[in-house]
Amino acid sequence: MALGFDAVGFAPPRIDERDRDRLREYISNREYGDMSWMAKNAHVRMDPKVLWPDVKSVVVLGLNYAPAVRPAGTENPEIARISVYAQNRDYHDIVKKRLKQLASWMVKRWECQVKIFVDTAPVLEKALASQSGIGWFGKHGNIVSRKFGSWLFLGEVFTDLELEPDEPAKDRCGSCDRCMSACPTGAITSPGKLDPRRCISYLTIEHKGEIPEAFHVAIGNRVYGCDECLSACPWNRFAPQTTEPGLIPRPGLIAPRLGDLIELDDPGFRRFFSGSPIKRIGSQRFLRNAGICEKNSRS
């Protein structure tokens, strides 16, 4: 597409009861851990019209961030592993810039009202993406696309235009459960159900306190995030490498030396991860992760 998005779909501004039930169960079991904002804004997530009463349609956009090759683990204890999505620029900035361009064009073309969202508002993005036909809920709980596999960033434009919705995506996972068996901590407890409190991505990114020792060995040399469930998905064999320069991994973040990361002070951390989403967690949380990886490397 002209603005650089790789997928687009149109969804009605409502959340299926199945997805609402998922959220209710998630909150009832307090599975959100440190992400208390999930419970605080649950009523808004369940109904886009609570967020904006005038919305009549949702334009869902996808941006491919597939790497050139499948992320592979390394047995070298001196090398740190960083999730693919964080190996270059912060995707929030990239997606938001393009959404603003699209929204501006829509306003000029149809004199409509619009609001844009990229992961930072109480919007059930994956539920809307599934309804828009972009992809379906994989057993790992993320959206899977026939064309881009598990590597899609999502963004939305809410509008008061009446747009014809697309057909919801059909679940094509079948009997495959590779993503479930690939999880190092067993965080995918059943198809489509992820317990974040066991997830390495949650523990190394969202969790603010000390990481329970029971998960230290499983973390291995992952200093930020985990791609195991995503990269295990067979649909990724169809995914072309991203063409977005800001999402192509920069050399220094593909396989950085753990020893170099351990030595970063706060100013050094900010310089090294300038423009990266990793900077969001702060140097103390990052060094907490690196310390666990360093302990694992010694053993």
N, C-alpha and C positions, 0 to 999 in steps of 0.2 A: 504494500500500500504506500501511497505517496508520503505519509508521515512516518513510515518505518515500522509500523506495527505488523505483526506476522499473522494475526488471527483476529476476527471480529465476529460478534454474534449479538443478537437482540433478545432481550428477556423482559417479561412483564415484571412490574415492581412488587413482587410478592415472593415469599419463601415457602416452599413446599412443607407440608406438615411433617414429612419424614425428617427433613433437616431441622425443623423447629424442635422435634422430639430429641434429636441428637444433641442439640444445644442444651435443652432442659436437663437431660441426663448428665451431660458434661458438667454442668454447674451444680446439680444436686450432689454429685459425687466429689465436688471440689477438686476436680482434676486439673484445674487451671494453675495450680501452684501459686507462684508469685504474680501471675497475670490476673490480678483481682479485677481489672477493668473489664474482663470478659463477663463477669457476673453483674457488675455495676450497670453496664449498658445492654444487658441481654434483651430487654423489651424493644430496644431500638434495632438490634440486629435481626430480630424476628420479623420486623415489619418495616421495609424501606419507607413507607408513608409516614411513619413516626419521625424518621429522620428529616423527611421533606414531604409534606402533605400534597404538594402539587405534582409530584413525579408521576408520569404516566408510562414511561419506557426507560429501560436501562440498556445503554450500549456498552457491551463488555469487550475489552481489547486485551490481546495477548501479545507479549514480546518474548521471542525465543532467546534463551541464553545457553543453549546447548554447547558443551565444550567440543573440541575437535575430536577427542577420544574419550572413551569411558573413564571416569575417575577410578584410579586403581590405588589400592593401599600400598604402602611401602614398609618394608621390614627394617629399614634403616632408622634406628632410634635417634639419629642426629637430625632428621628431617621432620619438620612440623607439617601437619595437614590442615588446610583451610578449605571450607566449603566452597564449591564452584561459584555460587552466586556472589561471594564476597571477595573474589580474586581480582577485582578492578574497582570500578566506580560504584557508588551507591545507586541501586536501581530506582529508588524512590525519585531521585532527581531526574533521571533519564525519562522515566515513564510520565512523571507529572508534567514535564516540559512539553511532551508530545500531546498529552491530554489537553493542555491549555490551548495548543494550536488547533486541535480538532474542535474543542468547545467554541473557540472564537469563530471558526469557519461556520459552525452550525448556527450561531447567533446571527451572523451576517446573512447567511443563506435563508433562514426561516424565521428570524426575529423571535426565536424561542428563548426559554429560560433553561439554564444548565447548571449543574454542580458536578465537580470532578472529585474522585476519590482514588487513593493509592495506598491501601493497606493500613493507613493511620486513622481511619474513621470506623465507627461501629457498623460495618457493612459485612454481611456474610458473602464475601467475594466468590468463594468456591461454589457455593450453592447457586448463585446467579450465573456463574460461568457454565455450570452444568445445564442449567435451564436454557442458556443461550446457544447451546450446541457446540461450544468451543472444545469441550472435553467432558469426561465423566469422572466421578469419584473413584480413584484407584483404591486398592485395599490398604495402601499406606496413608490414605486420607487426603491425598493431594490430587489435583486435576491431572488427568492423562489425556493427551491429544493423539489422534491417529497420526498426525504429521510431525509433531514435535515431542512426542513422548511425555516425559515428566518435567521438561525444562521450559516452563512458561511463567513469566511474571504477568500479573493481572492488574488491570486498571478499569475504572468505570466512569461513564458519563451518565448522570441522571438528567433527564429532560422532561419537559411538559409536552413534548411532541407525542402524538399517537403513532407508534411505529409497530409494524407487524412483527410479532415475535418469531424466532426460529424454533424448530423442533428441538426438544431437549436431547442431549447426547445419550446414545445407547451404551450401557455398560458392556465393555468388551474385554474385561479381565478374564472371564471364564473361570477355569479351575486353577489358573496360575496363582501361586502364592510366594513367588520369589522375593518380593519386597518384604514380606513378613519374616521369612526365614533368614533374610540378610541382616535384619536389625541386630546389632551387637548386644543390646540389653533387653530384648524381648518387649520393647515398648508398644509394638502393634499387637494388642491383646486379642483382637478378632478382626475379621475383614472390615476395613473402614474405621476402626476404633483405635485411636492412639492415646496412650497415657503419657502426657508430656513429662510427668515427673520421673519417668524412666528414660526419656529421650535425650540423647547426647546433644542434639541441637538446642533443646530447651535448657539443659543443664549448663552448657557452656556459653549460652547467649542471654537467656531471659532470667535464669536463676541468680538471685543476688547474694545469697549466703554461701556457706561452705558446701561444696558438692559432697554428698554422702560417699563415704569411702567404698561402699559396696560397688560403686560404678567406676572407680578409678582405673582399674585394669582394663575395663572395656573401652574407656576413652582412648587408651593407647597414646598416639601422638597427635590427636585431634585437638588443636588449640582453639578452633572456632568452627562450630557446626559439625554436621555429619551428612554425607550423601549416600550412604549405603542403600537405603530403601529406594531412593530415586534412581540411582545408577543401575540397580538390579532389574529394573523394569524392561522387559523384552521390546516394548514399543519404542524404546530409545534408538533402536537400530534404524529407524526411519528419520530420525531427527538430524537435520543439517546443522552444521556449526553456525552459531550466531554471526551475523554480519555487522552487529552494532559494535563500533570500536571501543566504547566504554565498557562493554561486557566481555570482550576478549581478554582472557587472563593475562595480567602483566607478569613478566618473568620473575620478579622478586617475590611474588605471592603464590606461585605454583608449587614451589618446593623450598621454602625458606629454611635456613638452618635454625634449629631450636635454640642453640647456644646464643645466636645473635638476638633472638627475640627475648630471651630471658634477661639479657643485659639492658633492655630498653628502659630508660627512665620515662617520666610522664611527657616531657617535651619531645623526647625521641620517639615515643609511641605515637604522638600526634603527627609528627612529621612523616614517619614511615607509613602510617595508614591514612594520610591526608586524602580526603575524597572517598574513602572506603567506608562501607557500613560497619566495619569492625570498630571504627572510632566511637561508635555510639555506646559501646559497653564500658568504655573507660579503661584506663591502664591497669587499675587494681584488679578488676574482674578478669582482664585478659591475662595478667601475670599469674592469677590464681590458676587459670587453665594451663598455662605454660609450666607452672610448677608441678602440676600433676603429671604432665607429659614428661618432664625432666625426671621425676621419680620413677616413672615407668621405664625410661631409657636406661636408668642405672640397674634395674632388675632384669 
